[in-house]
Amino acid sequence: MGRQNREMKTIYTVLIALYSAIAGVASLFSVKARRWVRGRRGWRDRLRSFSRGEGKVAWVHCASLGEFEQGRPVIEKIRTEYPDWKVVITFFSPSGYEVRKDYKGADFIMYLPADLPVNVRFFLNHIKPDLALFVKYEFWYNYLNELKKRNVPTYLVSGIFRPDQYFFRWYGRFARGVFQVFNRIFVQDEQSGRLLDSIGYNRYRVTGDTRFDRVSQIAAAAKDLPVIEEFRGGEALFVAGSSWDEDEEIIVRYINSNSGAMKWVIAPHEIDEAHLGRLEKRLAPEAVRYSRYCKKDSNCRVMIIDNIGMLSSVYRYAAVAAVGGGFGRGIHNILEPACWGIPVLFGPNHMKFREAVHLIERGGAVSFDSFETFSSMVEKYLSDPLALKAAGEACASYITENKGSTNKVFNEIFNNQGDENLLKKR
């Protein structure tokens, strides 16, 4: 390692330590930061409780819940094909760990310890991974370099890159070095491959996005929801999933003026009592919460989903869906409704999501940035059954055409007969 790289590594490590300290202070004021800090307390003792045994171990790291769902098809493929392997999953964010800490498909789940050399060595000394998978992003310099030193085959799954990322800027030379650690980077699209080519990295494969396999699995395992079916009755149903205040302001305004046009289900991203109460007060027509529903409530026009975990099954009953987050940091999972062959609406902050761009191009999705654009599209679908059908078919075909990434990734890692298949050498 050259002098400049050593200096950059030192700066990086200091910044990680500083980040951890700042998170400790932030935990006094922020619930999310508090979970982040408390979840990492006693991690060494937790790790000591992990029994590695004599078999092999696959370590999968996911930043948050979205990345977990992206990596889940690969995790479950490993469990099916190699049931004697143990699977260790780590999360960076509380929104991933808190939801999936009891996931039955792993042998051990924990928060990722801060990327400090002493933590990295302790973690790897205990789990001794035979394989490391990082999902989509999360390039932890010290972890990756230690994996390289230990000759642990390391892969990035469903990677996606954009020209504006710092890796591809003049000041990103140090950051780009982490790519050389990976034995293979599996990218979602050709553009990502070209960007890696531009910085001299060619050990990549364009394998697509494993989320298409995941949403197809979810659809195949979807639960029957008699309550939703009874509530819908013989009417069309509109489902607003993972909605935030900004989405709800527009959608509720339309409902209040057109409640008789369809039945309406709203599944907010936040289901705390304060948010649910605020949503109920905004609605002019009578609304019922899912947890309180009984047969007499079938006359209500709006149902509010007040739990986590059933939204993907609710979409199957919809004629049209809207997905929240597009007025904030970015839209939530639009593939879940799309796999049911229904058109999808979402807010303007979607350009970083290739599936959103592709579905708009195909006519399966529409972005709205105001009440006027939202209402015009809903009324178009209500008044034009052919347009509704065409949009839904565009969504369904897009999902079908993009399935298969999981098998490509798995075969490349486990069944490649060439020199790159280090797993067969361990």
Sequence and secondary structure as in RCSB ss.txt:
>XXXX:A:sequence
MGRQNREMKTIYTVLIALYSAIAGVASLFSVKARRWVRGRRGWRDRLRSFSRGEGKVAWVHCASLGEFEQGRPVI
EKIRTEYPDWKVVITFFSPSGYEVRKDYKGADFIMYLPADLPVNVRFFLNHIKPDLALFVKYEFWYNYLNELKKR
NVPTYLVSGIFRPDQYFFRWYGRFARGVFQVFNRIFVQDEQSGRLLDSIGYNRYRVTGDTRFDRVSQIAAAAKDL
PVIEEFRGGEALFVAGSSWDEDEEIIVRYINSNSGAMKWVIAPHEIDEAHLGRLEKRLAPEAVRYSRYCKKDSNC
RVMIIDNIGMLSSVYRYAAVAAVGGGFGRGIHNILEPACWGIPVLFGPNHMKFREAVHLIERGGAVSFDSFETFS
SMVEKYLSDPLALKAAGEACASYITENKGSTNKVFNEIFNNQGDENLLKKR
>XXXX:A:secstr
  HHHHHHHHHHHHHHHHHHHHHHHHTTT HHHHHHHHHHTTHHHHHHT    SS EEEEEESSHHHHHHHHHHH
HHHHHH TTSEEEEEESSHHHHHHHTT TT SEEEE   S HHHHHHHHHHH  SEEEEES    HHHHHHHHHT
T  EEEEEE   TTSGGGSGGGHHHHGGGGG SEEEESSHHHHHHHHHTT   EEE   THHHHHHHHHHT    
HHHHHHHTTS EEEEEEE HHHHHHHHHHHHHHTTSSEEEEEES  SHHHHHHHHHH SS EEEGGG  GGGGG 
SEEE  SSS HHHHGGG SEEEES TTTT     HHHHTTT  EEE S  TT HHHHHHHHHTSEEE  SHHHHH
HHHHHHHH HHHHHHHHHHHHHHHHHT  HHHHHHHHHHT  STT GGGG 
